[in-house]
Amino acid sequence: MWLFARFGFFSVVVDKDNPGYLLVRARMPGDLETLKSRYLPELGPIAETPERDYRFRASVRKQAFTATVSSIAEDITYTNFKDEVKHVQGDRRAAWYADVWSVMCEMQSQEEKSEGGCTRPKGK
């Protein structure tokens, strides 16, 4: 599962070495640190794994992560995700997220066999 939150981007998969646990991975170390400090103190130690595609990772019980996703959803107060990311993380991260938005918009347009339908995000 990919999770884009206003404070970070995560890839979450089963922790094959720990039954009942998930491996929460990130490309930026601050994302996991923020997740741990704001929502998930149960998150294990953050390991740096330069040889892996996601450089930073930590393990956590599946039940704890499930509750955390619910808490993150409860904290949604914004009406525009991309604007919120810009406010919380700045222009650079917002631009990267907008690139992902654009690719997924293109997928939608291709599937619908139509042009348009999506308006390019502000600032792009």
NUKOL-166733 format. One record per residue (C-alpha): residue number from 1; residue in one letter; x, y, z. Coordinates in nm, 2 decimals. Example, Ala and Ser with C-alpha at 12.3 -4.5 7.8 and 13.67 -1.06 7.14 Angstrom:
! residues 2
rec num=1	residuo=a	xx=1.23	yy=-0.45	zz=0.78
rec num=2	residuo=s	xx=1.37	yy=-0.11	zz=0.71
END
This chain:
! residues 124
rec num=1	residuo=m	xx=0.00	yy=0.00	zz=0.00
rec num=2	residuo=w	xx=0.12	yy=0.35	zz=-0.08
rec num=3	residuo=l	xx=0.01	yy=0.61	zz=0.17
rec num=4	residuo=f	xx=0.05	yy=0.98	zz=0.08
rec num=5	residuo=a	xx=-0.01	yy=1.19	zz=0.38
rec num=6	residuo=r	xx=0.03	yy=1.56	zz=0.43
rec num=7	residuo=f	xx=0.34	yy=1.49	zz=0.63
rec num=8	residuo=g	xx=0.50	yy=1.21	zz=0.43
rec num=9	residuo=f	xx=0.50	yy=0.93	zz=0.18
rec num=10	residuo=f	xx=0.51	yy=0.56	zz=0.28
rec num=11	residuo=s	xx=0.51	yy=0.22	zz=0.13
rec num=12	residuo=v	xx=0.36	yy=-0.05	zz=0.36
rec num=13	residuo=v	xx=0.40	yy=-0.42	zz=0.31
rec num=14	residuo=v	xx=0.40	yy=-0.73	zz=0.52
rec num=15	residuo=d	xx=0.72	yy=-0.77	zz=0.73
rec num=16	residuo=k	xx=0.82	yy=-1.12	zz=0.61
rec num=17	residuo=d	xx=1.05	yy=-1.16	zz=0.90
rec num=18	residuo=n	xx=0.79	yy=-1.08	zz=1.17
rec num=19	residuo=p	xx=0.44	yy=-1.25	zz=1.15
rec num=20	residuo=g	xx=0.17	yy=-1.00	zz=1.25
rec num=21	residuo=y	xx=0.39	yy=-0.70	zz=1.16
rec num=22	residuo=l	xx=0.41	yy=-0.46	zz=0.87
rec num=23	residuo=l	xx=0.72	yy=-0.29	zz=0.73
rec num=24	residuo=v	xx=0.67	yy=0.08	zz=0.68
rec num=25	residuo=r	xx=0.91	yy=0.21	zz=0.43
rec num=26	residuo=a	xx=1.00	yy=0.57	zz=0.32
rec num=27	residuo=r	xx=1.23	yy=0.74	zz=0.09
rec num=28	residuo=m	xx=1.30	yy=1.03	zz=0.33
rec num=29	residuo=p	xx=1.40	yy=0.97	zz=0.69
rec num=30	residuo=g	xx=1.20	yy=1.26	zz=0.82
rec num=31	residuo=d	xx=0.88	yy=1.10	zz=0.70
rec num=32	residuo=l	xx=0.91	yy=0.80	zz=0.93
rec num=33	residuo=e	xx=1.03	yy=1.02	zz=1.22
rec num=34	residuo=t	xx=0.72	yy=1.24	zz=1.18
rec num=35	residuo=l	xx=0.49	yy=0.94	zz=1.16
rec num=36	residuo=k	xx=0.65	yy=0.80	zz=1.48
rec num=37	residuo=s	xx=0.64	yy=1.12	zz=1.67
rec num=38	residuo=r	xx=0.29	yy=1.23	zz=1.57
rec num=39	residuo=y	xx=0.09	yy=0.91	zz=1.53
rec num=40	residuo=l	xx=0.28	yy=0.58	zz=1.59
rec num=41	residuo=p	xx=0.52	yy=0.57	zz=1.89
rec num=42	residuo=e	xx=0.50	yy=0.19	zz=1.86
rec num=43	residuo=l	xx=0.70	yy=0.21	zz=1.53
rec num=44	residuo=g	xx=1.02	yy=0.02	zz=1.57
rec num=45	residuo=p	xx=1.37	yy=0.16	zz=1.52
rec num=46	residuo=i	xx=1.42	yy=0.33	zz=1.18
rec num=47	residuo=a	xx=1.68	yy=0.15	zz=0.98
rec num=48	residuo=e	xx=1.87	yy=0.30	zz=0.69
rec num=49	residuo=t	xx=1.91	yy=0.05	zz=0.41
rec num=50	residuo=p	xx=2.09	yy=0.22	zz=0.12
rec num=51	residuo=e	xx=2.10	yy=-0.09	zz=-0.09
rec num=52	residuo=r	xx=1.71	yy=-0.11	zz=-0.09
rec num=53	residuo=d	xx=1.47	yy=0.08	zz=-0.31
rec num=54	residuo=y	xx=1.31	yy=0.24	zz=0.00
rec num=55	residuo=r	xx=1.61	yy=0.36	zz=0.19
rec num=56	residuo=f	xx=1.44	yy=0.39	zz=0.53
rec num=57	residuo=r	xx=1.22	yy=0.14	zz=0.71
rec num=58	residuo=a	xx=1.07	yy=0.03	zz=1.04
rec num=59	residuo=s	xx=0.85	yy=-0.25	zz=1.16
rec num=60	residuo=v	xx=0.53	yy=-0.22	zz=1.35
rec num=61	residuo=r	xx=0.24	yy=-0.44	zz=1.46
rec num=62	residuo=k	xx=-0.03	yy=-0.45	zz=1.20
rec num=63	residuo=q	xx=-0.30	yy=-0.35	zz=1.46
rec num=64	residuo=a	xx=-0.11	yy=-0.04	zz=1.56
rec num=65	residuo=f	xx=-0.07	yy=0.07	zz=1.20
rec num=66	residuo=t	xx=-0.44	yy=0.01	zz=1.13
rec num=67	residuo=a	xx=-0.53	yy=0.23	zz=1.42
rec num=68	residuo=t	xx=-0.28	yy=0.49	zz=1.30
rec num=69	residuo=v	xx=-0.44	yy=0.51	zz=0.95
rec num=70	residuo=s	xx=-0.77	yy=0.58	zz=1.12
rec num=71	residuo=s	xx=-0.62	yy=0.86	zz=1.33
rec num=72	residuo=i	xx=-0.46	yy=1.02	zz=1.02
rec num=73	residuo=a	xx=-0.80	yy=1.01	zz=0.84
rec num=74	residuo=e	xx=-0.96	yy=1.17	zz=1.15
rec num=75	residuo=d	xx=-0.72	yy=1.46	zz=1.13
rec num=76	residuo=i	xx=-0.81	yy=1.56	zz=0.78
rec num=77	residuo=t	xx=-0.93	yy=1.92	zz=0.79
rec num=78	residuo=y	xx=-0.81	yy=2.05	zz=0.45
rec num=79	residuo=t	xx=-1.01	yy=2.08	zz=0.13
rec num=80	residuo=n	xx=-0.72	yy=2.05	zz=-0.11
rec num=81	residuo=f	xx=-0.45	yy=1.79	zz=-0.04
rec num=82	residuo=k	xx=-0.18	yy=1.94	zz=-0.27
rec num=83	residuo=d	xx=-0.22	yy=2.28	zz=-0.11
rec num=84	residuo=e	xx=-0.19	yy=2.12	zz=0.23
rec num=85	residuo=v	xx=0.13	yy=1.94	zz=0.14
rec num=86	residuo=k	xx=0.27	yy=2.27	zz=0.01
rec num=87	residuo=h	xx=0.18	yy=2.43	zz=0.34
rec num=88	residuo=v	xx=0.32	yy=2.15	zz=0.56
rec num=89	residuo=q	xx=0.62	yy=2.04	zz=0.36
rec num=90	residuo=g	xx=0.69	yy=2.32	zz=0.11
rec num=91	residuo=d	xx=0.70	yy=2.38	zz=-0.26
rec num=92	residuo=r	xx=0.95	yy=2.10	zz=-0.35
rec num=93	residuo=r	xx=0.76	yy=1.82	zz=-0.19
rec num=94	residuo=a	xx=0.43	yy=1.96	zz=-0.33
rec num=95	residuo=a	xx=0.58	yy=1.96	zz=-0.68
rec num=96	residuo=w	xx=0.68	yy=1.59	zz=-0.65
rec num=97	residuo=y	xx=0.33	yy=1.50	zz=-0.53
rec num=98	residuo=a	xx=0.18	yy=1.70	zz=-0.81
rec num=99	residuo=d	xx=0.39	yy=1.49	zz=-1.05
rec num=100	residuo=v	xx=0.23	yy=1.17	zz=-0.91
rec num=101	residuo=w	xx=-0.11	yy=1.34	zz=-0.94
rec num=102	residuo=s	xx=-0.04	yy=1.42	zz=-1.31
rec num=103	residuo=v	xx=0.06	yy=1.06	zz=-1.39
rec num=104	residuo=m	xx=-0.25	yy=0.92	zz=-1.23
rec num=105	residuo=c	xx=-0.46	yy=1.18	zz=-1.41
rec num=106	residuo=e	xx=-0.31	yy=1.06	zz=-1.74
rec num=107	residuo=m	xx=-0.40	yy=0.71	zz=-1.65
rec num=108	residuo=q	xx=-0.76	yy=0.82	zz=-1.59
rec num=109	residuo=s	xx=-0.77	yy=1.00	zz=-1.92
rec num=110	residuo=q	xx=-0.62	yy=0.70	zz=-2.10
rec num=111	residuo=e	xx=-0.87	yy=0.46	zz=-1.95
rec num=112	residuo=e	xx=-1.16	yy=0.69	zz=-2.04
rec num=113	residuo=k	xx=-1.00	yy=0.73	zz=-2.39
rec num=114	residuo=s	xx=-1.06	yy=1.10	zz=-2.36
rec num=115	residuo=e	xx=-0.85	yy=1.41	zz=-2.35
rec num=116	residuo=g	xx=-0.86	yy=1.64	zz=-2.05
rec num=117	residuo=g	xx=-1.08	yy=1.58	zz=-1.75
rec num=118	residuo=c	xx=-0.80	yy=1.67	zz=-1.52
rec num=119	residuo=t	xx=-0.67	yy=2.02	zz=-1.47
rec num=120	residuo=r	xx=-0.30	yy=2.05	zz=-1.41
rec num=121	residuo=p	xx=-0.23	yy=2.14	zz=-1.04
rec num=122	residuo=k	xx=-0.15	yy=2.50	zz=-0.96
rec num=123	residuo=g	xx=0.22	yy=2.59	zz=-0.99
rec num=124	residuo=k	xx=0.30	yy=2.33	zz=-1.26
END
